[in-house]
């Protein structure tokens, strides 16, 4: 195992641990990722002694390295240009039922490995000279790595009951690493799912984020659904499951459709908030679903309702309520618009209005809409995607010609008031709105001269008296 410890930092830690006569090991994620040939910047060091003291001595040896001490947890962290290294004394833990915060006491290396969440995270490598590079694997974690299996060192029921966040971590690791969760573990997660309620929302959302940013996030959401956690954490998404048939007419399973859209988006971008828009774009459907004999199943205004539902979801999940929320709301509210354009003849006016409403997010909106085509009919998919290419081409042409992506009225309220000698009032809004609509309809071009002449015409219609005229 020496090949995994060829970094200079490990030699320094080894020398100091030996001089202090304490057993020292690198443990957990760094070892797991090294065996999987994955890059890792986080190193966990466990010692059978004082981890904080060792961290301070290592930092002194490195020079110009600050140690951050967390006394309540008995840990210390230092950062180098390459790594974040956490030092802790080996410990064993016990839990009270109403809390995921353990009662901690000093322990052996095996105690420390036993308290880990999964066998693949309980692997340790010795850093002491006599046994340098020796792998300590009491729970067959290497075998589980080869089998791509997630198992717990202790019984799954105890592991997940003790710290319910581990249920989310199991699903996150399964998604990130493309591993399977052992059957007993899956059953234990389902049994203990309600225990997730004692975990802080911030910690749950952090795991959701990592699932969301995985290469194939649908795997995580399928596991959340299978274990019953989805209904607790994201009931609005859980509500989309299933389909109904009436008079021989059915509709698609909107949950399965949404996570397919999410995967499609994930192939093209790592933008977390575009991925959230993909997952949530149809959340308004269960509450707008109706069956009409002449139309079949309809979901009228689900885009509008879905956008309205988002603030409460973001608040509950403790997600940011500023620009990120507005961005996701915009994409959910507009996600049908390009699809309508792709179905019909694309008019300049419709494209201008889409550009005006989407602004700088138009490219992300198009990415979402292209991902939204999940039909099993290959010809239908090809037809839609071909039409989307036409919409994209038209968007580029109109933007170059009319510059409406970030539309600003060519005639300001100040100019209107100065021209007609009036103060703020209803007329200002009427004139500006008429000018905007005329530009979007293509009746006039987006420039000051044409907008000013239209302003004069509208002012005359409103019975306003001309006080000054900058353009004759």
N, C-alpha and C positions, 0 to 999 in steps of 0.2 A: 504493500500500500504506500510505499515511500514516494511513488511518483505523484501522489496527490498532495504531498507535503513539501514540494520543492520550492516553496515560497520562503523568502528570507524571514518573514514575520514568524513563521513556525519555528525556525531555528532559534530566534531570540526568545520566544516563549519557552521553548524546551530548555535552553540554557538556564534561564531564571528559575523555572520550576525545579530543575535538578539541584540548583544551588540552595533552594529553599526546602529541599527534600519533601516535596509534595507531588502526589500523582496528578497528572494533567492530561486532558483529552480534548480533541476537537470532536464535536458531537452534532447530530441533527442534520439540518438542511444542507449545510456545506458538504457533508459526507455523502448524503443522498444524491445531491446534484453532481458531485464529482464522479460518482459511480454511473450516473446517467449521462455524463459528458455534457452537462448543462452549466453555463456560466453562473457564478454566484458571488455576490459581494458581501454577503452576511456570514460571519464566522462566529459560532458559539463555542466558547471554551468553558469546560466544567472541571473543577479541581476538587480534590478531597481536602479542603482547607478553606482559606480565606481568598475568595475570588477577587474581592475589591483590592486587597493588598497586592496581589499578583498583577492586576491591571495597572496599578500605580507604578510598580517597578518596571513593567514593560514600557509604559509611556515615558518614563525617565530615560530608559535606554534608547528609545527612538528619538527623543529630543523634540521640542516644539510640538508636543502632542498633548492635547487636553483630555482629561478623564472626566466623564460625567458619572456621578455616583447616584444610585437609586437605593438609599439606605433601607427603605421600607421593603424592598424586594431582594435586598442582599446582592445586588448586581452592580456592575460598572461597565461603562462603554467608552471605547476610544475609536477615533476615526483616523485612517490613513488615506492617502490619495486613492488607494485601491479598494479598501475594505472598511466595513463597520464591524468591530469586534466586541462581543459582549462576554464578560467574565462572570461566572457565578460559582458558588460552592455547591458541591453535590448535595442533593436534598431529597427528602421524601415528603409526600403530601397526604393530607386527609381533608375531607370536605364535609360541610354542613349542607343539609338538603336544600335550604332556602338561599344558597349563595354559591356562585362559581369561584369565589375567592378561597383558595386553600389555606389550611393551617399547615405551616411549613416548619420542618425541623431538619437538622443536619442528617445526612445519610451517606450511603456508599454510592459508587458509580452505578451498580445494579439498581439500587433504589431510584436513582435519577432516570435511568433508562426505562424502568417500569412505569414511571409517571408520565411518559411521553404519550402523544396521542396515537401514533401509528408505528408499526414495527419499522417502516422505512425511515422514520424520523428518530429511531432509538439507536441507530448505528453510531459507534464511537471509534476513534482511532487514537492510540496512545501517542503522546508527545514526549514521554520520558526516554532518555538515551537508551537504556537497556532494552526497551520494548518498542522503540520508535517505529511507527508505521503499522503496528499490530492492530488488526481490526477486531473489535469486540462486538459480537452480534448474538446476544442471548435469545433473541426472539425470531431468528431466521428472516431478518429484514432483507438480506441480499437475495434470498430465494423469492421473496415477495416482489422485489424489484424486477427480477427476471420474469416473474409470472404476471407482472403488471397488476398486482393485487394490493388493495388497502385492507389491512387487518390491524386490530388493536392489541397492544401487549397484554393488557388485562382483558377481562370479559367485556364485550361491547356494551352490554347494559350498564356496567359500572362506569366505563370510560365516558359514555355519553351522558349519563345521569350526573356524574361528578362535575363535568364541565360541558354544558350543552353547546357551547360554541364549536366544540369539536365536530358536531353534526354538520355544521356549515363548512368547516375545514375539510371534512371528508369529501363532501360534494365538490368543493373548490379544487382539491388535489386531483380528484377523479377527472375533472374537466380539464385542468391545466396539463396533466400528465397523460391523459387518455388511459387511465387505469380503471379497473372495475372495483367496486366496493364488495367485499365479502358478503355473502347472503345473510349470515347471522348479524353482521353490522347493519345492513339495510333494514332488517327486521327490528333491530334495537333502536335505530333512528326513528322509525315509525312509532315504536312504543313510547319513546321519550320525547316526541316532537313538541309536546306542550311545554316541556322544560325550557324551550328556546325563549320563553317569555321572561325569564330572569336575566337574560343577556341584554346588555345595553344596545340600543338601536344603532349606535355608531359602529359597534363591532360587527353587527350583522350586515350593515350596509357596506362595510369595508370588504367583507367576504363576497357580497353580491357584486361589488365593483370588479374584483378579481375574476369572478365567473364571467361577468360581462365582457371583460377584456381578453378572455381566452380565445384561442384559435377557432374553436367551435363551441360557442356558449350554449347552444341548444342542449348539449349533453347535461349541463348543470341544471337547466330549468326543467328538463325531463326528470332528473333525479329529485329535485325539489318537489315536483308534483307527485312522483311515485311514493315519496316518504311522507307526504302530507304537510311538509313545511311550507309549500307555496301558498296554501290556503290561509296560513297564519301570517306569513310575511307579506305576500302580495295577493290579497284576495281578489282584486280587480282582474288580475291576469288569470287566476284560477277559475274565475267565473266564465272565461271564454271557452272552457273545455266543452267538448261534446257537440252534438248536432241533433236537429229535429227533422223529422220527415212528416209531411202532411200532404194529402192528396197526391202522393207519389213524388213530391218535390222535397228535396233536402238542401241543406246548406253546408259549407265546409266547416270543419272544426277550426274555430278561429284561434285557439291556443296553438295547435300544431302549425297553423299557417303563420302565426306571428313569430314563433321561434325559427321557422324556416326563413322568414324575411330577415330576422336577426342574423342568422348564419350567412345569408347572401350579402348583407351589409358588411359583416365582419371580414369577408373576403377582400373587400375594397378599401377599408379604412380602420384605423385604430381609434377613431374619434368616439370616446365613451358616450357622449351625449347624442350623437347620431345613432349609436346602438340602442340607447334608451328609447329614442323616438321609434326605432324599428320595433322594439318589443311592445311598446305601448300605443302604437298608431291605431289599433282597432279596439281599444278598451271600452269605447262607447257602444260597441255593437250589442253586447248582451242586454243593455238597457233600452235599446232602440229597435230591437228585433220585433217584427210583425209579419204575419202571413196574410196576404191579400190574394184572393182567388185569381184576379186578373194579372197579378205581378209576381206571385210566389213570395218568397222570403225577402223582406226589405229591411234596411238598416238606415233609414233616412236620418240625416244630420248626426250620424255617429262621429264624424270628424269634429263637428262643433262641440258636441257633448264631451268627447274624449279630451279635447283641449281644456275644457272647463274642469274636468276631474283631476287634472295634473297637479295643481297647487296643493291639494290636500294629500295626494300621494307623496309628493316631494317633502312636505312638512313631516309626515309620519315617518318617512325613511331618513329624515335629517339630511336630505340632499340640498344643495345650494338653491336659494329662492330667487337669485338675481338673474343675470344674463343667461345662465344655463337653462333655467326653467323656461324663460321666455323663448329661447331657441327651440327647445323641445315642443313647447306649445305651438309655435309657429309651424313647425314641420308636421305635427299631428293635424292641425287645422287645415293645412294646405295639401295634405298628401293625396287627395283625390283629384286635384286640379290638373296636374300633368297627365294623369290617366285619361281624364275626359278629353284633353287635347289630343292624345294619341289615338282616341277612338273616332274623333271627328276631323273634319278639314281644319287645319290650323290657320286661324285668322291672325292678322297682325295685332288687332285690338286685344284679343284674348292673351296673346303673348306679352303685350305691353303690361296688361293688368297683372299677370303672373309675376313678371319682373318687378313691378312696383311693389307688390305685396311681399315677395320673398326676399328682395334686396340681395345682400351679399350671401345669403344662404341658399340661393337658387341652385348652385351646383350640388349641395348636400341634399336638397329636396329631390333633385333628379336622381341622385344615387339611391335614395330611399324608394322612390317610385319604381325604378327599374328592378330593385330587389323585391318589390311587392308583387311582381308577376311570378306566381308559384304554380301555375297550372301544370297539370301532367300532360296536357296537349301541347306537344312540341311545336306544332304549326302555329298555335295561338301565341305561344311565347315568342317565337321568331317574329310574328307579325307585330306584336306590341313593341318589342325591342327595336325593330326597324322603324316604327313610327316615332319612338322616343328619340332616335337619332335625328329624325326630321325636326322634332320639337327643339332639340339641343341646337341644331343648325339655325333654326329660326330665332331662337333666343339670342344667339351670338349676333345675327344680322340686325335684329331690332335694337339690341343694346348699342351696337356700333353706330346705328343710325339715330336713335332717339334718346339714348342715355337716361333711361328711366329706372335703372337698377336702384339707385339711391336718389330718388326724385326729390328735388327741391323746387318749389314754385318759382318760375322765372320772374313773376311779379310779386313782391312782398306786400304784407299788410301795410307797412309804412308808406310805400309808393301809392297804394290805393287811397290811404287817408290824405296824403299830400295832394294827390291829383284832384280829389273831389272835396277837399276841405272838410272832412268829417272825422269824428273820433271813433274809437273802438265800438263795434256794434255788429248786428246781424249781417249787414250788407257785406262786410269784409269776408266773412265765411262763405257767403253765397257766391261772391265773385271768385274767390280762390278755388272753391270746389268746382265751379263751372269751367274754369281754366284747366284744372287738373283732369276733369272728365273729357274735355275736348282734346287734350294731348293724348290721353290713353285711348280714345276712340280714333285717333289719327286725323281729326278734323283740322288741327293746326300742329305745327312742329314745335318741339320743345326748345323755343328760343324766346328771348325777351321781346323782340319786335312784334311777333305774331301774338304773343300773350298780352302785350300792352294794348294792341288794337282791339282784341277781344274784350279786354277789361273796359275800354271806353264804350264799346257796344252794350255790354251788360249794364254798365253804370247808367247809360241812357235809358235802358229798359226799366231800370229801378227808379227812374226819376231823379237821379243824382245830378247836381250841377257841377260842371267842369270848372275847376279853379286854376289848374295849371296843366300844361300839356308838354311833356318832354319830347314827344315824337310827333311830328306833323305829317 
